[in-house]
Amino acid sequence: MMNIAYKAWSAFKGEDVLVFFAFQDENPRILGLDKDPKAKQGLLNIAKADGFKAKGQETLSIRPADQRPAQRVILAGLGKRNDFTNEVLRKAAGSAFKAADRFHLEHFSTRLPEIAKGKADMNAEIQALAEGLMLGQYRYDKYRKVPEDSVSKLTRVTFYGTVDTAIAQKAVERARIFSQAVILARDLVNEPPSVMNPERLEQEALKLNRKPVSVRVFDRQALEELGMGGILGVGAGSSVSPRLIELHYKPSAKPKKRIALVGKGITFDSGGLSLKPPQHMETMKTDMAGSATVLGVFSALAALKIPAEVYGYMAVAENMPGGRATKPGDILRTHKGKTIEVLNTDAEGRIVLADALAYAASKEPNQIIDVATLTGACVVALGSSVTGVLGNTPRLVQGILAAGEKSGEKFWEMPLVKEYEQDIRSKIADVKNIGSRRGEAGTIIGALFLKEFVDNKPWVHLDIAGPAWIDSDQPYCPAGATGHPVRTLLHYLDLQR
């Protein structure tokens, strides 16, 4: 990961490449050059001649004839001032990185835009800028030969500005912690499913087994002893045994809250005997993105000194159509004692989460947050960029939405419609794993099923089926796993002080 240093603007003596950010007004408004009007006007003249409007994510590379204020300047657009958010800045930073990286540099500099006024807002602005650069550098090239001239050589960035050095350094460090957590989640999801199977995911979790985080793995025998028929049933068709992975973070001071994070960890979802069409299987290595999120979050808790006590649960299995696979019509008994009639083996995520949620609830947490690529219906409803949020506690739901505002990740609250609860009642078991309304209200039905297993604890469900994966390059994320919603959960946990 690149190293970012901060220096006072008064120490600036000229650089090879310097990035400035600009707003889109009638003419581009370059930020941070007010004390050098000649250089500023020279850049504006070139920008106008080249048609640069400073639209969001637009960039322009300029080589000033007088080399003022640098040998080469990159202008990065922020769009209109009234539409500005820190997410706009993250995207602009990612675009600026790509523009600078074309020169195969080891170092470039950027002038902080310094749009925020208060200390806290400035901290958030600098963190967003640094995240955009650090995450924008991410590539997953482990399994392909990359031409040497396309490999990033950039290792250092210098921020120049007029803010307090302590503020800038703290913000950059937070960005590094957040970005490393996201990158861990991206790497786990991007791995091929035959590599990132339940056994390998267990190994990745055990890497975090050092104070103040402890890791415990429940293997097949332990799952049988705990009566976790849901996880065992989903993993029955695979040659690799399922498991439940428990992580526990205990802060040094006495915590005011105990929060449980529960992640769906289907390392590959074939659909089981209710087999998916081939095209729908192509990205089903992403079905463990919920568990990858939990690991990403836990990797950052100690560094951020999160004050809450946090439990993590990863319900891990492969959903395969083997000879021992669960069949439509089978009934599974869960850890809670409730029975599930399995009518569609491709609705397996809610089944493994049933055991994990019930076990998490037994630890008496103040809050439970589950993260899962649960329903294609959520993508139909909200598209590929927005996570569906459903919960039984408005304050918890609003807390997640507020944290999403800080991270720039998109969330939308959906209703838990009580009248739909009858749709998951089975005539031969306590519940069935798909609703009676076929092709209707799939996301809500899935959440109502999960609600059966949280023992009335404050709970929120995040359906990340859309945002966990993108098919095309974005400013600070290439095509593939996104690491969503690691940053939102870190912001949320950091607020529990």
LUMGU-861446 format. One record per residue (C-alpha): residue in one letter; x, y, z. Coordinates in steps of 0.05 Angstrom, whole numbers, padded with zeros to 5 digits, always signed. Layout:
<nodes>
aXYZ ...
</nodes>
This chain:
<nodes>
m+00000+00000+00000 m+00024+00070-00017 n+00055+00113+00037 i+00023+00182+00045 a+00061+00239+00079 y+00036+00308+00097 k+00073+00374+00090 a+00053+00446+00099 w+00037+00483+00033 s+00089+00536+00054 a+00142+00482+00046 f+00123+00468-00027 k+00182+00480-00074 g+00157+00449-00138 e+00144+00376-00157 d+00146+00332-00219 v+00071+00321-00215 l+00020+00359-00173 v-00055+00345-00170 f-00105+00400-00159 f-00180+00391-00149 a-00229+00437-00183 f-00303+00453-00179 q-00348+00458-00240 d-00374+00529-00243 e-00382+00573-00305 n-00307+00563-00308 p-00268+00511-00269 r-00250+00536-00198 i-00183+00508-00177 l-00176+00498-00102 g-00113+00517-00064 l-00079+00564-00114 d-00107+00630-00091 k-00039+00656-00068 d-00008+00645-00137 p-00057+00679-00184 k-00009+00678-00243 a-00001+00603-00240 k-00075+00594-00228 q-00094+00636-00288 g-00045+00599-00332 l-00076+00532-00313 l-00146+00560-00324 n-00128+00585-00393 i-00102+00516-00413 a-00162+00481-00382 k-00210+00525-00420 a-00173+00514-00485 d-00175+00438-00475 g-00249+00438-00457 f-00239+00416-00384 k-00304+00429-00346 a-00284+00398-00278 k-00342+00349-00280 g-00340+00294-00229 q-00284+00244-00243 e-00259+00285-00303 t-00184+00295-00306 l-00137+00337-00348 s-00061+00331-00351 i-00025+00397-00363 r+00048+00413-00376 p+00055+00488-00359 a+00104+00524-00404 d+00134+00560-00344 q+00132+00497-00301 r+00090+00534-00249 p+00070+00509-00200 a+00099+00441-00223 q+00128+00408-00284 r+00062+00373-00296 v-00005+00388-00265 i-00066+00343-00262 l-00133+00375-00252 a-00186+00330-00222 g-00259+00350-00227 l-00307+00350-00168 g-00370+00370-00204 k-00415+00425-00178 r-00401+00454-00109 n-00473+00444-00086 d-00469+00370-00102 f-00403+00359-00065 t-00395+00302-00014 n-00335+00265+00011 e-00355+00207-00034 v-00347+00255-00094 l-00277+00269-00068 r-00261+00194-00061 k-00281+00182-00133 a-00242+00243-00157 a-00181+00218-00119 g-00187+00150-00151 s-00191+00183-00220 a-00131+00227-00204 f-00091+00166-00184 k-00105+00133-00251 a-00085+00197-00288 a-00019+00203-00249 d-00004+00129-00253 r-00001+00133-00329 f+00066+00168-00321 h+00096+00107-00285 l+00118+00149-00226 e+00141+00127-00158 h+00116+00191-00126 f+00066+00248-00137 s+00037+00303-00095 t-00032+00333-00086 r-00058+00398-00058 l-00112+00385-00006 p-00177+00417-00029 e-00193+00439+00043 i-00268+00447+00030 a-00289+00428+00101 k-00290+00481+00156 g-00291+00445+00224 k-00237+00399+00252 a-00280+00336+00248 d-00303+00351+00178 m-00232+00365+00155 n-00210+00299+00185 a-00265+00263+00146 e-00246+00300+00082 i-00173+00281+00085 q-00191+00209+00102 a-00237+00206+00041 l-00182+00233-00004 a-00132+00183+00022 e-00181+00125+00016 g-00195+00143-00056 l-00121+00139-00072 m-00106+00077-00032 l-00166+00038-00056 g-00157+00065-00126 q-00089+00031-00129 y-00120-00038-00115 r-00113-00092-00168 y-00124-00167-00165 d-00072-00195-00212 k-00053-00258-00174 y-00073-00306-00230 r-00053-00269-00293 k+00010-00243-00326 v+00008-00168-00326 p+00051-00128-00377 e+00107-00093-00339 d+00088-00025-00366 s+00018-00031-00335 v+00042-00047-00265 s+00036+00011-00217 k+00103+00035-00189 l+00073+00088-00145 t+00094+00079-00073 r+00092+00150-00044 v+00044+00208-00044 t+00052+00276-00010 f-00007+00317+00013 y+00005+00392+00016 g-00041+00437+00055 t-00052+00488+00110 v-00086+00444+00162 d-00057+00422+00228 t-00006+00367+00218 a-00036+00323+00273 i-00105+00326+00240 a-00076+00306+00172 q-00034+00249+00199 k-00091+00220+00240 a-00138+00222+00180 v-00086+00189+00135 e-00074+00134+00187 r-00149+00120+00193 a-00154+00116+00117 r-00098+00065+00117 i-00133+00022+00169 f-00200+00026+00133 s-00169+00013+00065 q-00129-00048+00088 a-00193-00077+00118 v-00230-00067+00052 i-00173-00097+00012 l-00173-00159+00056 a-00247-00169+00042 r-00236-00157-00033 d-00179-00207-00036 l-00220-00261+00000 v-00279-00254-00048 n-00237-00249-00110 e-00201-00316-00097 p-00227-00374-00139 p-00278-00416-00102 s-00238-00480-00104 v-00183-00442-00067 m-00226-00401-00020 n-00266-00461+00005 p-00290-00470+00078 e-00223-00497+00100 r-00184-00439+00070 l-00233-00388+00099 e-00221-00419+00167 q-00145-00410+00157 e-00155-00337+00138 a-00196-00325+00201 l-00144-00358+00245 k-00092-00308+00221 l-00129-00257+00265 n-00123-00301+00327 r-00081-00254+00370 k-00100-00208+00426 p-00146-00172+00430 v-00181-00217+00379 s-00192-00291+00392 v-00217-00342+00340 r-00254-00407+00353 v-00275-00457+00299 f-00334-00504+00306 d-00322-00564+00261 r-00373-00616+00238 q-00372-00654+00305 a-00382-00589+00344 l-00438-00568+00298 e-00472-00634+00310 e-00465-00626+00385 l-00494-00556+00381 g-00552-00580+00339 m-00536-00535+00280 g-00574-00574+00228 g-00580-00513+00183 i-00505-00505+00169 l-00496-00581+00167 g-00554-00589+00119 v-00530-00536+00070 g-00459-00564+00070 a-00480-00637+00065 g-00469-00643-00010 s-00397-00617-00008 s-00333-00657+00002 v-00308-00600+00046 s-00341-00598+00115 p-00379-00536+00136 r-00361-00497+00199 l-00381-00440+00243 i-00325-00391+00258 e-00330-00347+00320 l-00287-00285+00329 h-00285-00244+00393 y-00255-00175+00403 k-00250-00149+00474 p-00227-00077+00484 s-00179-00059+00541 a-00231-00016+00577 k-00298-00043+00602 p-00345-00039+00542 k-00412-00005+00543 k-00440-00048+00487 r-00434-00118+00460 i-00447-00122+00385 a-00451-00186+00343 l-00434-00187+00269 v-00459-00247+00230 g-00436-00261+00159 k-00461-00309+00107 g-00403-00352+00083 i-00425-00395+00025 t-00357-00402-00010 f-00392-00427-00073 d-00466-00431-00087 s-00485-00480-00142 g-00556-00477-00117 g-00551-00547-00091 l-00601-00596-00121 s-00643-00535-00140 l-00586-00522-00189 k-00574-00451-00215 p-00569-00438-00290 p-00496-00436-00312 q-00494-00360-00322 h-00520-00349-00252 m-00463-00390-00223 e-00407-00349-00255 t-00399-00302-00196 m-00423-00347-00140 k-00355-00345-00107 t-00381-00279-00081 d-00432-00314-00037 m-00383-00311+00022 a-00378-00235+00018 g-00415-00228+00084 s-00363-00270+00120 a-00307-00232+00083 t-00338-00168+00110 v-00335-00195+00181 l-00261-00213+00173 g-00245-00146+00143 v-00279-00110+00201 f-00244-00152+00253 s-00176-00139+00222 a-00184-00065+00239 l-00217-00065+00308 a-00154-00064+00350 a-00119-00011+00308 l-00180+00034+00313 k-00187+00019+00388 i-00261+00005+00379 p-00293+00014+00448 a-00348-00038+00440 e-00340-00113+00452 v-00352-00146+00385 y-00369-00218+00368 g-00365-00244+00297 y-00397-00306+00268 m-00382-00335+00199 a-00431-00389+00176 v-00387-00425+00125 a-00406-00479+00076 e-00405-00499+00003 n-00474-00510-00028 m-00462-00568-00075 p-00507-00622-00107 g-00471-00683-00080 g-00500-00751-00063 r-00512-00731+00009 a-00541-00662-00008 t-00604-00636+00025 k-00665-00648-00019 p-00726-00604-00030 g-00776-00629+00020 d-00725-00644+00074 i-00733-00615+00144 l-00674-00588+00183 r-00672-00575+00258 t-00634-00512+00277 h-00593-00493+00338 k-00654-00454+00364 g-00696-00517+00359 k-00740-00490+00304 t-00748-00534+00243 i-00742-00511+00171 e-00777-00543+00112 v-00729-00536+00054 l-00768-00525-00010 n-00711-00494-00051 t-00639-00511-00036 d-00617-00448-00071 a-00647-00407-00014 e-00590-00433+00030 g-00560-00369+00058 r-00618-00358+00106 i-00612-00430+00130 v-00539-00424+00152 l-00553-00355+00181 a-00610-00384+00222 d-00560-00425+00263 a-00509-00368+00267 l-00560-00316+00288 a-00590-00361+00341 y-00521-00375+00369 a-00503-00301+00368 a-00567-00284+00404 s-00550-00334+00458 k-00490-00291+00476 e-00538-00235+00497 p-00510-00179+00453 n-00540-00110+00454 q-00545-00111+00378 i-00540-00161+00321 i-00520-00141+00251 d-00520-00193+00196 v-00488-00183+00127 a-00507-00228+00069 t-00512-00234-00006 l-00581-00260+00008 t-00630-00246-00049 g-00630-00230-00123 a-00695-00194-00108 c-00656-00140-00073 v-00617-00126-00137 v-00682-00122-00175 a-00710-00073-00124 l-00649-00029-00111 g-00599-00044-00167 s-00527-00064-00160 s-00504-00004-00120 v-00550-00003-00060 t-00555-00048+00001 g-00623-00064+00029 v-00631-00051+00103 l-00685-00085+00144 g-00689-00088+00220 n-00732-00092+00281 t-00702-00031+00316 p-00708+00038+00282 r-00650+00068+00321 l-00603+00013+00298 v-00627+00020+00226 q-00616+00095+00229 g-00546+00084+00258 i-00527+00042+00198 l-00556+00093+00149 a-00516+00148+00184 a-00452+00108+00180 g-00465+00096+00106 e-00468+00172+00096 k-00397+00176+00126 s-00370+00119+00083 g-00403+00139+00018 e-00433+00069+00012 k-00506+00068-00007 f-00562+00038+00036 w-00638+00040+00033 e-00686+00019+00087 m-00739-00031+00067 p-00800-00051+00109 l-00810-00114+00150 v-00882-00125+00130 k-00914-00164+00187 e-00971-00189+00144 y-00920-00228+00102 e-00898-00270+00162 q-00953-00320+00147 d-00919-00334+00080 i-00861-00370+00113 r-00904-00415+00157 s-00899-00488+00139 k-00953-00541+00148 i-00902-00594+00168 a-00846-00553+00201 d-00841-00487+00239 v-00819-00447+00178 k-00804-00458+00105 n-00744-00428+00070 i-00782-00394+00014 g-00847-00356+00017 s-00914-00371-00014 r-00910-00307-00055 r-00866-00335-00110 g-00831-00279-00148 e-00857-00227-00099 a-00826-00191-00039 g-00765-00237-00038 t-00720-00191+00002 i-00772-00178+00055 i-00790-00252+00060 g-00716-00269+00069 a-00708-00218+00125 l-00772-00242+00159 f-00744-00312+00159 l-00680-00288+00193 k-00720-00249+00244 e-00747-00315+00270 f-00677-00332+00298 v-00654-00268+00333 d-00694-00279+00397 n-00723-00208+00394 k-00654-00177+00402 p-00643-00109+00368 w-00624-00133+00298 v-00611-00106+00228 h-00601-00145+00164 l-00558-00119+00107 d-00573-00151+00040 i-00510-00137-00001 a-00527-00180-00061 g-00518-00120-00108 p-00459-00079-00081 a-00413-00137-00062 w-00390-00143-00134 i-00384-00097-00195 d-00376-00117-00267 s-00338-00056-00291 d-00282-00012-00265 q-00302+00045-00219 p-00258+00103-00196 y-00231+00070-00134 c-00250-00003-00146 p-00235-00046-00206 a-00284-00098-00232 g-00294-00153-00181 a-00304-00153-00106 t-00317-00085-00074 g-00307-00097+00001 h-00375-00065+00014 p-00397-00052+00070 v-00332-00057+00111 r-00322+00018+00117 t-00394+00030+00138 l-00390-00021+00194 l-00323+00008+00218 h-00354+00077+00221 y-00414+00050+00258 l-00372+00012+00309 d-00326+00072+00319 l-00387+00114+00338 q-00406+00067+00395 r-00368+00107+00447 
</nodes>
